[in-house]
Amino acid sequence: MKSYLLPCLNYVRSGGDVPSDCCGGLTGLVNAARTTDDRRAACNCEKSMAENLSNDELNRIETLPDKCGVTLPYNFSPSIDCSQVN
């Protein structure tokens, strides 16, 4: 799951423009997570990544869905309860 978000790493670390391959990866992640179990697995993966981010990086990663025009059934957050994702 993390591989979908690797193209977003530079943006999350440094800001600037969101690369198109980052948006493509985020879209791919959403498309790959078809079942509730898949979405919960993706959520847990993203939660573990979010736990290691600074506040600035967390703010940038939280903007990705809007900047990429992608709807996620959860937020990037270190405190999200992924068991509640449907």
C-alpha positions, -999 to +999 in steps of 0.1 A: +000+000+000+028+024+008+041+021-028+010+040-040+021+070-019+058+070-026+055+096-054+040+119-028+070+118-005+089+149-018+057+170-016+050+158+019+085+166+030+091+199+012+058+212-001+055+229-035+035+214-063+018+181-060+033+158-087+008+142-110+022+107-102+014+114-066-022+120-075-021+089-097-008+069-068-035+082-045-062+074-071-047+039-075-048+033-038-085+043-037-093+021-067-073-009-051-092-006-018-125-021-030-136-039+002-140-028+038-110-050+047-089-034+019-099+001+031-091-007+067-057-021+056-050+011+036-061+032+066-038+013+089-009+017+065-015+055+062-020+058+099+014+043+106+029+066+081+012+096+096+026+088+131+061+095+118+053+129+103+060+164+116+031+188+120+040+205+087+043+172+069+010+160+083-007+192+072+006+187+037-005+151+035-039+160+047-043+183+017-035+156-009-071+143-014-084+178-022-054+188-043-057+155-063-095+156-065-097+122-047-123+113-020-110+091+008-134+074+033-110+086+061-084+113+069-047+109+071-043+110+108-022+093+134-053+091+157-078+077+133-096+045+144-093+024+112-118-002+126-145+024+120-137+027+082-163+010+061 
